[in-house]
Amino acid sequence: MMASDQQKREQEIERLAREIGRLIRETDPESQEELREAATIMREEAHQTQETTHPERRRAMNPLAAGIGLVVIGAGLAFIMPPVGLVLIVVGFFAIVWGVVITWFKK
């Protein structure tokens, strides 16, 4: 029961991360950098909270989360520096696939 609650929570967080990424991409380029910084601050805050509440329960970050971040950042950079942005998007998709495979094998 507890695992399904955690799984639902993780799915909701992933959905929110995708929604945030979509909203950042749809924003004008001047505001995108500020929104990315806010997303970075949220990520850092989440890591600090996890370390202070459960220091013994540190677990490795799933590449899925990093992949989503890389895709979002790559999409933003694709407008400014297309080659760099596209490379980040490709690397992000590989990380997402890797994360999905790891998650699938854990279950």
PyMOL commands that place a pseudoatom at each C-alpha (Angstrom):
pseudoatom trace, name=CA, resn=MET, resi=1, chain=A, elem=C, hetatm=0, pos=[0.000, 0.000, 0.000]
pseudoatom trace, name=CA, resn=MET, resi=2, chain=A, elem=C, hetatm=0, pos=[2.767, 2.416, 0.918]
pseudoatom trace, name=CA, resn=ALA, resi=3, chain=A, elem=C, hetatm=0, pos=[4.619, 1.652, -2.304]
pseudoatom trace, name=CA, resn=SER, resi=4, chain=A, elem=C, hetatm=0, pos=[1.572, 2.520, -4.396]
pseudoatom trace, name=CA, resn=ASP, resi=5, chain=A, elem=C, hetatm=0, pos=[1.195, 5.830, -2.523]
pseudoatom trace, name=CA, resn=GLN, resi=6, chain=A, elem=C, hetatm=0, pos=[4.827, 6.616, -3.226]
pseudoatom trace, name=CA, resn=GLN, resi=7, chain=A, elem=C, hetatm=0, pos=[4.400, 5.578, -6.855]
pseudoatom trace, name=CA, resn=LYS, resi=8, chain=A, elem=C, hetatm=0, pos=[1.365, 7.862, -7.204]
pseudoatom trace, name=CA, resn=ARG, resi=9, chain=A, elem=C, hetatm=0, pos=[3.344, 10.703, -5.642]
pseudoatom trace, name=CA, resn=GLU, resi=10, chain=A, elem=C, hetatm=0, pos=[6.245, 10.122, -8.044]
pseudoatom trace, name=CA, resn=GLN, resi=11, chain=A, elem=C, hetatm=0, pos=[3.886, 10.023, -11.019]
pseudoatom trace, name=CA, resn=GLU, resi=12, chain=A, elem=C, hetatm=0, pos=[2.298, 13.296, -9.904]
pseudoatom trace, name=CA, resn=ILE, resi=13, chain=A, elem=C, hetatm=0, pos=[5.741, 14.907, -9.527]
pseudoatom trace, name=CA, resn=GLU, resi=14, chain=A, elem=C, hetatm=0, pos=[6.732, 13.711, -13.003]
pseudoatom trace, name=CA, resn=ARG, resi=15, chain=A, elem=C, hetatm=0, pos=[3.481, 15.078, -14.427]
pseudoatom trace, name=CA, resn=LEU, resi=16, chain=A, elem=C, hetatm=0, pos=[4.102, 18.418, -12.744]
pseudoatom trace, name=CA, resn=ALA, resi=17, chain=A, elem=C, hetatm=0, pos=[7.692, 18.480, -14.034]
pseudoatom trace, name=CA, resn=ARG, resi=18, chain=A, elem=C, hetatm=0, pos=[6.444, 17.910, -17.594]
pseudoatom trace, name=CA, resn=GLU, resi=19, chain=A, elem=C, hetatm=0, pos=[3.836, 20.633, -17.135]
pseudoatom trace, name=CA, resn=ILE, resi=20, chain=A, elem=C, hetatm=0, pos=[6.458, 23.059, -15.798]
pseudoatom trace, name=CA, resn=GLY, resi=21, chain=A, elem=C, hetatm=0, pos=[8.712, 22.263, -18.748]
pseudoatom trace, name=CA, resn=ARG, resi=22, chain=A, elem=C, hetatm=0, pos=[5.884, 22.864, -21.191]
pseudoatom trace, name=CA, resn=LEU, resi=23, chain=A, elem=C, hetatm=0, pos=[5.009, 26.176, -19.561]
pseudoatom trace, name=CA, resn=ILE, resi=24, chain=A, elem=C, hetatm=0, pos=[8.652, 27.303, -19.606]
pseudoatom trace, name=CA, resn=ARG, resi=25, chain=A, elem=C, hetatm=0, pos=[8.944, 26.429, -23.316]
pseudoatom trace, name=CA, resn=GLU, resi=26, chain=A, elem=C, hetatm=0, pos=[5.773, 28.401, -24.123]
pseudoatom trace, name=CA, resn=THR, resi=27, chain=A, elem=C, hetatm=0, pos=[6.994, 31.513, -22.291]
pseudoatom trace, name=CA, resn=ASP, resi=28, chain=A, elem=C, hetatm=0, pos=[8.782, 34.340, -24.074]
pseudoatom trace, name=CA, resn=PRO, resi=29, chain=A, elem=C, hetatm=0, pos=[12.588, 33.891, -24.249]
pseudoatom trace, name=CA, resn=GLU, resi=30, chain=A, elem=C, hetatm=0, pos=[13.316, 36.728, -21.794]
pseudoatom trace, name=CA, resn=SER, resi=31, chain=A, elem=C, hetatm=0, pos=[11.298, 35.052, -19.034]
pseudoatom trace, name=CA, resn=GLN, resi=32, chain=A, elem=C, hetatm=0, pos=[12.541, 31.517, -19.729]
pseudoatom trace, name=CA, resn=GLU, resi=33, chain=A, elem=C, hetatm=0, pos=[15.885, 32.026, -17.983]
pseudoatom trace, name=CA, resn=GLU, resi=34, chain=A, elem=C, hetatm=0, pos=[14.220, 33.309, -14.803]
pseudoatom trace, name=CA, resn=LEU, resi=35, chain=A, elem=C, hetatm=0, pos=[11.810, 30.368, -14.818]
pseudoatom trace, name=CA, resn=ARG, resi=36, chain=A, elem=C, hetatm=0, pos=[14.668, 27.893, -15.303]
pseudoatom trace, name=CA, resn=GLU, resi=37, chain=A, elem=C, hetatm=0, pos=[16.453, 29.421, -12.324]
pseudoatom trace, name=CA, resn=ALA, resi=38, chain=A, elem=C, hetatm=0, pos=[13.285, 29.025, -10.255]
pseudoatom trace, name=CA, resn=ALA, resi=39, chain=A, elem=C, hetatm=0, pos=[13.050, 25.364, -11.323]
pseudoatom trace, name=CA, resn=THR, resi=40, chain=A, elem=C, hetatm=0, pos=[16.696, 24.852, -10.324]
pseudoatom trace, name=CA, resn=ILE, resi=41, chain=A, elem=C, hetatm=0, pos=[16.014, 26.386, -6.913]
pseudoatom trace, name=CA, resn=MET, resi=42, chain=A, elem=C, hetatm=0, pos=[13.033, 24.034, -6.448]
pseudoatom trace, name=CA, resn=ARG, resi=43, chain=A, elem=C, hetatm=0, pos=[15.220, 21.038, -7.344]
pseudoatom trace, name=CA, resn=GLU, resi=44, chain=A, elem=C, hetatm=0, pos=[17.927, 22.122, -4.894]
pseudoatom trace, name=CA, resn=GLU, resi=45, chain=A, elem=C, hetatm=0, pos=[15.330, 22.695, -2.178]
pseudoatom trace, name=CA, resn=ALA, resi=46, chain=A, elem=C, hetatm=0, pos=[13.903, 19.214, -2.708]
pseudoatom trace, name=CA, resn=HIS, resi=47, chain=A, elem=C, hetatm=0, pos=[17.377, 17.676, -2.354]
pseudoatom trace, name=CA, resn=GLN, resi=48, chain=A, elem=C, hetatm=0, pos=[18.084, 19.663, 0.820]
pseudoatom trace, name=CA, resn=THR, resi=49, chain=A, elem=C, hetatm=0, pos=[14.754, 18.603, 2.319]
pseudoatom trace, name=CA, resn=GLN, resi=50, chain=A, elem=C, hetatm=0, pos=[15.434, 14.943, 1.546]
pseudoatom trace, name=CA, resn=GLU, resi=51, chain=A, elem=C, hetatm=0, pos=[18.917, 15.091, 3.068]
pseudoatom trace, name=CA, resn=THR, resi=52, chain=A, elem=C, hetatm=0, pos=[17.776, 16.792, 6.263]
pseudoatom trace, name=CA, resn=THR, resi=53, chain=A, elem=C, hetatm=0, pos=[14.691, 14.647, 6.884]
pseudoatom trace, name=CA, resn=HIS, resi=54, chain=A, elem=C, hetatm=0, pos=[16.117, 11.240, 5.936]
pseudoatom trace, name=CA, resn=PRO, resi=55, chain=A, elem=C, hetatm=0, pos=[19.909, 11.351, 5.723]
pseudoatom trace, name=CA, resn=GLU, resi=56, chain=A, elem=C, hetatm=0, pos=[20.134, 7.573, 5.985]
pseudoatom trace, name=CA, resn=ARG, resi=57, chain=A, elem=C, hetatm=0, pos=[17.713, 7.054, 3.089]
pseudoatom trace, name=CA, resn=ARG, resi=58, chain=A, elem=C, hetatm=0, pos=[19.792, 8.671, 0.358]
pseudoatom trace, name=CA, resn=ARG, resi=59, chain=A, elem=C, hetatm=0, pos=[19.234, 6.928, -2.907]
pseudoatom trace, name=CA, resn=ALA, resi=60, chain=A, elem=C, hetatm=0, pos=[20.659, 7.447, -6.338]
pseudoatom trace, name=CA, resn=MET, resi=61, chain=A, elem=C, hetatm=0, pos=[18.828, 9.874, -8.579]
pseudoatom trace, name=CA, resn=ASN, resi=62, chain=A, elem=C, hetatm=0, pos=[17.005, 8.236, -11.425]
pseudoatom trace, name=CA, resn=PRO, resi=63, chain=A, elem=C, hetatm=0, pos=[18.331, 9.414, -14.812]
pseudoatom trace, name=CA, resn=LEU, resi=64, chain=A, elem=C, hetatm=0, pos=[14.705, 10.034, -15.771]
pseudoatom trace, name=CA, resn=ALA, resi=65, chain=A, elem=C, hetatm=0, pos=[14.647, 13.231, -13.723]
pseudoatom trace, name=CA, resn=ALA, resi=66, chain=A, elem=C, hetatm=0, pos=[17.943, 14.440, -15.164]
pseudoatom trace, name=CA, resn=GLY, resi=67, chain=A, elem=C, hetatm=0, pos=[16.714, 13.593, -18.661]
pseudoatom trace, name=CA, resn=ILE, resi=68, chain=A, elem=C, hetatm=0, pos=[13.580, 15.689, -18.237]
pseudoatom trace, name=CA, resn=GLY, resi=69, chain=A, elem=C, hetatm=0, pos=[15.717, 18.593, -17.049]
pseudoatom trace, name=CA, resn=LEU, resi=70, chain=A, elem=C, hetatm=0, pos=[18.108, 18.242, -19.977]
pseudoatom trace, name=CA, resn=VAL, resi=71, chain=A, elem=C, hetatm=0, pos=[15.254, 18.160, -22.482]
pseudoatom trace, name=CA, resn=VAL, resi=72, chain=A, elem=C, hetatm=0, pos=[13.710, 21.299, -20.980]
pseudoatom trace, name=CA, resn=ILE, resi=73, chain=A, elem=C, hetatm=0, pos=[17.019, 23.178, -20.893]
pseudoatom trace, name=CA, resn=GLY, resi=74, chain=A, elem=C, hetatm=0, pos=[17.931, 21.895, -24.358]
pseudoatom trace, name=CA, resn=ALA, resi=75, chain=A, elem=C, hetatm=0, pos=[14.606, 23.100, -25.747]
pseudoatom trace, name=CA, resn=GLY, resi=76, chain=A, elem=C, hetatm=0, pos=[15.276, 26.567, -24.389]
pseudoatom trace, name=CA, resn=LEU, resi=77, chain=A, elem=C, hetatm=0, pos=[18.850, 26.629, -25.651]
pseudoatom trace, name=CA, resn=ALA, resi=78, chain=A, elem=C, hetatm=0, pos=[17.768, 25.348, -29.076]
pseudoatom trace, name=CA, resn=PHE, resi=79, chain=A, elem=C, hetatm=0, pos=[16.422, 28.838, -29.793]
pseudoatom trace, name=CA, resn=ILE, resi=80, chain=A, elem=C, hetatm=0, pos=[19.666, 30.556, -28.791]
pseudoatom trace, name=CA, resn=MET, resi=81, chain=A, elem=C, hetatm=0, pos=[22.311, 27.986, -29.773]
pseudoatom trace, name=CA, resn=PRO, resi=82, chain=A, elem=C, hetatm=0, pos=[20.623, 25.279, -31.885]
pseudoatom trace, name=CA, resn=PRO, resi=83, chain=A, elem=C, hetatm=0, pos=[23.510, 22.751, -31.983]
pseudoatom trace, name=CA, resn=VAL, resi=84, chain=A, elem=C, hetatm=0, pos=[23.999, 22.829, -28.202]
pseudoatom trace, name=CA, resn=GLY, resi=85, chain=A, elem=C, hetatm=0, pos=[20.263, 22.716, -27.550]
pseudoatom trace, name=CA, resn=LEU, resi=86, chain=A, elem=C, hetatm=0, pos=[19.732, 19.763, -29.871]
pseudoatom trace, name=CA, resn=VAL, resi=87, chain=A, elem=C, hetatm=0, pos=[22.610, 17.822, -28.280]
pseudoatom trace, name=CA, resn=LEU, resi=88, chain=A, elem=C, hetatm=0, pos=[21.109, 18.415, -24.825]
pseudoatom trace, name=CA, resn=ILE, resi=89, chain=A, elem=C, hetatm=0, pos=[17.697, 17.280, -26.065]
pseudoatom trace, name=CA, resn=VAL, resi=90, chain=A, elem=C, hetatm=0, pos=[19.168, 14.071, -27.525]
pseudoatom trace, name=CA, resn=VAL, resi=91, chain=A, elem=C, hetatm=0, pos=[21.158, 13.353, -24.352]
pseudoatom trace, name=CA, resn=GLY, resi=92, chain=A, elem=C, hetatm=0, pos=[18.035, 14.097, -22.313]
pseudoatom trace, name=CA, resn=PHE, resi=93, chain=A, elem=C, hetatm=0, pos=[15.967, 11.605, -24.291]
pseudoatom trace, name=CA, resn=PHE, resi=94, chain=A, elem=C, hetatm=0, pos=[18.634, 8.926, -23.802]
pseudoatom trace, name=CA, resn=ALA, resi=95, chain=A, elem=C, hetatm=0, pos=[18.600, 9.627, -20.058]
pseudoatom trace, name=CA, resn=ILE, resi=96, chain=A, elem=C, hetatm=0, pos=[14.796, 9.414, -20.020]
pseudoatom trace, name=CA, resn=VAL, resi=97, chain=A, elem=C, hetatm=0, pos=[14.869, 6.052, -21.799]
pseudoatom trace, name=CA, resn=TRP, resi=98, chain=A, elem=C, hetatm=0, pos=[17.590, 4.830, -19.426]
pseudoatom trace, name=CA, resn=GLY, resi=99, chain=A, elem=C, hetatm=0, pos=[15.530, 5.966, -16.421]
pseudoatom trace, name=CA, resn=VAL, resi=100, chain=A, elem=C, hetatm=0, pos=[12.412, 4.234, -17.719]
pseudoatom trace, name=CA, resn=VAL, resi=101, chain=A, elem=C, hetatm=0, pos=[14.377, 1.009, -18.266]
pseudoatom trace, name=CA, resn=ILE, resi=102, chain=A, elem=C, hetatm=0, pos=[15.874, 1.176, -14.760]
pseudoatom trace, name=CA, resn=THR, resi=103, chain=A, elem=C, hetatm=0, pos=[12.450, 1.848, -13.238]
pseudoatom trace, name=CA, resn=TRP, resi=104, chain=A, elem=C, hetatm=0, pos=[10.915, -1.001, -15.231]
pseudoatom trace, name=CA, resn=PHE, resi=105, chain=A, elem=C, hetatm=0, pos=[13.560, -3.502, -14.057]
pseudoatom trace, name=CA, resn=LYS, resi=106, chain=A, elem=C, hetatm=0, pos=[13.226, -2.455, -10.403]
pseudoatom trace, name=CA, resn=LYS, resi=107, chain=A, elem=C, hetatm=0, pos=[9.588, -3.559, -10.346]
for i in range(1, 107): cmd.bond("trace and resi %d" % i, "trace and resi %d" % (i + 1))
show_as sticks, trace
zoom trace
